[in-house]
Amino acid sequence: MAAAVQLPVVPIAPEPVWQQDPWAHVMWLPCELTVEIPIPNFTVGDLLRLAPGEIVDSLWNNATEVPLSINEHRIADTNFEAIGQTLAVRVSELA
């Protein structure tokens, strides 16, 4: 009768994180997100007169999409949305 041979158990290494999620290696990089609304006829004097809590009339149509940029590169169009006391932007279309 042949003797049983015990083979060592070799664990299978998990996939590296970058193979599971191709963005994983850059997730920590900082970026600047901006939403820009043009305010026509706004002057330096208007800027200097601004006070905390003051509202500036942008004449921006609520239904008009607002461009969203990351690091000065336009990535999407958004719409403003009020959520409780917070003003948010909802992505409506990727650029």
C-alpha positions as protocol buffer text, in pm:
chain_id: "A"
residue {
  index: 1
  type: MET
  ca { x: 0 y: 0 z: 0 }
}
residue {
  index: 2
  type: ALA
  ca { x: 135 y: 341 z: -99 }
}
residue {
  index: 3
  type: ALA
  ca { x: 195 y: 598 z: 171 }
}
residue {
  index: 4
  type: ALA
  ca { x: -11 y: 918 z: 149 }
}
residue {
  index: 5
  type: VAL
  ca { x: 193 y: 1222 z: 61 }
}
residue {
  index: 6
  type: GLN
  ca { x: 93 y: 1546 z: 223 }
}
residue {
  index: 7
  type: LEU
  ca { x: 158 y: 1848 z: 1 }
}
residue {
  index: 8
  type: PRO
  ca { x: 209 y: 2190 z: 157 }
}
residue {
  index: 9
  type: VAL
  ca { x: -83 y: 2430 z: 123 }
}
residue {
  index: 10
  type: VAL
  ca { x: 21 y: 2730 z: -84 }
}
residue {
  index: 11
  type: PRO
  ca { x: -215 y: 3025 z: -40 }
}
residue {
  index: 12
  type: ILE
  ca { x: -325 y: 3195 z: -358 }
}
residue {
  index: 13
  type: ALA
  ca { x: -226 y: 3560 z: -349 }
}
residue {
  index: 14
  type: PRO
  ca { x: -519 y: 3799 z: -394 }
}
residue {
  index: 15
  type: GLU
  ca { x: -524 y: 4022 z: -699 }
}
residue {
  index: 16
  type: PRO
  ca { x: -336 y: 4346 z: -643 }
}
residue {
  index: 17
  type: VAL
  ca { x: -571 y: 4634 z: -562 }
}
residue {
  index: 18
  type: TRP
  ca { x: -487 y: 4808 z: -890 }
}
residue {
  index: 19
  type: GLN
  ca { x: -616 y: 4504 z: -1084 }
}
residue {
  index: 20
  type: GLN
  ca { x: -942 y: 4499 z: -888 }
}
residue {
  index: 21
  type: ASP
  ca { x: -1000 y: 4874 z: -931 }
}
residue {
  index: 22
  type: PRO
  ca { x: -792 y: 5053 z: -1195 }
}
residue {
  index: 23
  type: TRP
  ca { x: -851 y: 5388 z: -1018 }
}
residue {
  index: 24
  type: ALA
  ca { x: -733 y: 5267 z: -675 }
}
residue {
  index: 25
  type: HIS
  ca { x: -377 y: 5396 z: -716 }
}
residue {
  index: 26
  type: VAL
  ca { x: -490 y: 5756 z: -784 }
}
residue {
  index: 27
  type: MET
  ca { x: -784 y: 5788 z: -542 }
}
residue {
  index: 28
  type: TRP
  ca { x: -575 y: 5987 z: -292 }
}
residue {
  index: 29
  type: LEU
  ca { x: -472 y: 6258 z: -543 }
}
residue {
  index: 30
  type: PRO
  ca { x: -620 y: 6599 z: -460 }
}
residue {
  index: 31
  type: CYS
  ca { x: -821 y: 6788 z: -720 }
}
residue {
  index: 32
  type: GLU
  ca { x: -1013 y: 7116 z: -735 }
}
residue {
  index: 33
  type: LEU
  ca { x: -1382 y: 7095 z: -815 }
}
residue {
  index: 34
  type: THR
  ca { x: -1550 y: 7414 z: -939 }
}
residue {
  index: 35
  type: VAL
  ca { x: -1900 y: 7512 z: -1045 }
}
residue {
  index: 36
  type: GLU
  ca { x: -1903 y: 7843 z: -1227 }
}
residue {
  index: 37
  type: ILE
  ca { x: -2194 y: 8083 z: -1263 }
}
residue {
  index: 38
  type: PRO
  ca { x: -2142 y: 8395 z: -1468 }
}
residue {
  index: 39
  type: ILE
  ca { x: -2262 y: 8715 z: -1302 }
}
residue {
  index: 40
  type: PRO
  ca { x: -2296 y: 8988 z: -1566 }
}
residue {
  index: 41
  type: ASN
  ca { x: -2196 y: 9346 z: -1486 }
}
residue {
  index: 42
  type: PHE
  ca { x: -2035 y: 9249 z: -1152 }
}
residue {
  index: 43
  type: THR
  ca { x: -1765 y: 9498 z: -1055 }
}
residue {
  index: 44
  type: VAL
  ca { x: -1476 y: 9516 z: -810 }
}
residue {
  index: 45
  type: GLY
  ca { x: -1688 y: 9765 z: -614 }
}
residue {
  index: 46
  type: ASP
  ca { x: -1964 y: 9504 z: -588 }
}
residue {
  index: 47
  type: LEU
  ca { x: -1709 y: 9255 z: -461 }
}
residue {
  index: 48
  type: LEU
  ca { x: -1576 y: 9497 z: -197 }
}
residue {
  index: 49
  type: ARG
  ca { x: -1928 y: 9570 z: -72 }
}
residue {
  index: 50
  type: LEU
  ca { x: -2014 y: 9204 z: -14 }
}
residue {
  index: 51
  type: ALA
  ca { x: -2099 y: 9111 z: 343 }
}
residue {
  index: 52
  type: PRO
  ca { x: -2150 y: 8772 z: 510 }
}
residue {
  index: 53
  type: GLY
  ca { x: -2493 y: 8630 z: 427 }
}
residue {
  index: 54
  type: GLU
  ca { x: -2546 y: 8866 z: 134 }
}
residue {
  index: 55
  type: ILE
  ca { x: -2713 y: 8730 z: -179 }
}
residue {
  index: 56
  type: VAL
  ca { x: -2581 y: 8815 z: -525 }
}
residue {
  index: 57
  type: ASP
  ca { x: -2834 y: 8799 z: -808 }
}
residue {
  index: 58
  type: SER
  ca { x: -2673 y: 8590 z: -1080 }
}
residue {
  index: 59
  type: LEU
  ca { x: -2958 y: 8620 z: -1332 }
}
residue {
  index: 60
  type: TRP
  ca { x: -2888 y: 8252 z: -1397 }
}
residue {
  index: 61
  type: ASN
  ca { x: -3194 y: 8064 z: -1518 }
}
residue {
  index: 62
  type: ASN
  ca { x: -3274 y: 7779 z: -1279 }
}
residue {
  index: 63
  type: ALA
  ca { x: -3330 y: 7541 z: -1571 }
}
residue {
  index: 64
  type: THR
  ca { x: -2996 y: 7623 z: -1735 }
}
residue {
  index: 65
  type: GLU
  ca { x: -2717 y: 7374 z: -1681 }
}
residue {
  index: 66
  type: VAL
  ca { x: -2408 y: 7488 z: -1491 }
}
residue {
  index: 67
  type: PRO
  ca { x: -2062 y: 7364 z: -1600 }
}
residue {
  index: 68
  type: LEU
  ca { x: -1868 y: 7147 z: -1353 }
}
residue {
  index: 69
  type: SER
  ca { x: -1488 y: 7137 z: -1382 }
}
residue {
  index: 70
  type: ILE
  ca { x: -1208 y: 6947 z: -1216 }
}
residue {
  index: 71
  type: ASN
  ca { x: -864 y: 7110 z: -1230 }
}
residue {
  index: 72
  type: GLU
  ca { x: -994 y: 7355 z: -1492 }
}
residue {
  index: 73
  type: HIS
  ca { x: -1118 y: 7075 z: -1723 }
}
residue {
  index: 74
  type: ARG
  ca { x: -1492 y: 7069 z: -1785 }
}
residue {
  index: 75
  type: ILE
  ca { x: -1622 y: 6723 z: -1703 }
}
residue {
  index: 76
  type: ALA
  ca { x: -1999 y: 6761 z: -1674 }
}
residue {
  index: 77
  type: ASP
  ca { x: -2307 y: 6980 z: -1678 }
}
residue {
  index: 78
  type: THR
  ca { x: -2502 y: 7011 z: -1355 }
}
residue {
  index: 79
  type: ASN
  ca { x: -2823 y: 7158 z: -1216 }
}
residue {
  index: 80
  type: PHE
  ca { x: -2862 y: 7325 z: -878 }
}
residue {
  index: 81
  type: GLU
  ca { x: -3082 y: 7149 z: -628 }
}
residue {
  index: 82
  type: ALA
  ca { x: -3183 y: 7254 z: -277 }
}
residue {
  index: 83
  type: ILE
  ca { x: -3166 y: 6974 z: -21 }
}
residue {
  index: 84
  type: GLY
  ca { x: -3290 y: 7110 z: 309 }
}
residue {
  index: 85
  type: GLN
  ca { x: -3062 y: 7403 z: 395 }
}
residue {
  index: 86
  type: THR
  ca { x: -2791 y: 7286 z: 152 }
}
residue {
  index: 87
  type: LEU
  ca { x: -2744 y: 7391 z: -208 }
}
residue {
  index: 88
  type: ALA
  ca { x: -2618 y: 7097 z: -414 }
}
residue {
  index: 89
  type: VAL
  ca { x: -2541 y: 7028 z: -778 }
}
residue {
  index: 90
  type: ARG
  ca { x: -2674 y: 6721 z: -958 }
}
residue {
  index: 91
  type: VAL
  ca { x: -2477 y: 6591 z: -1257 }
}
residue {
  index: 92
  type: SER
  ca { x: -2707 y: 6594 z: -1557 }
}
residue {
  index: 93
  type: GLU
  ca { x: -2465 y: 6508 z: -1837 }
}
residue {
  index: 94
  type: LEU
  ca { x: -2099 y: 6411 z: -1860 }
}
residue {
  index: 95
  type: ALA
  ca { x: -1894 y: 6621 z: -2102 }
}
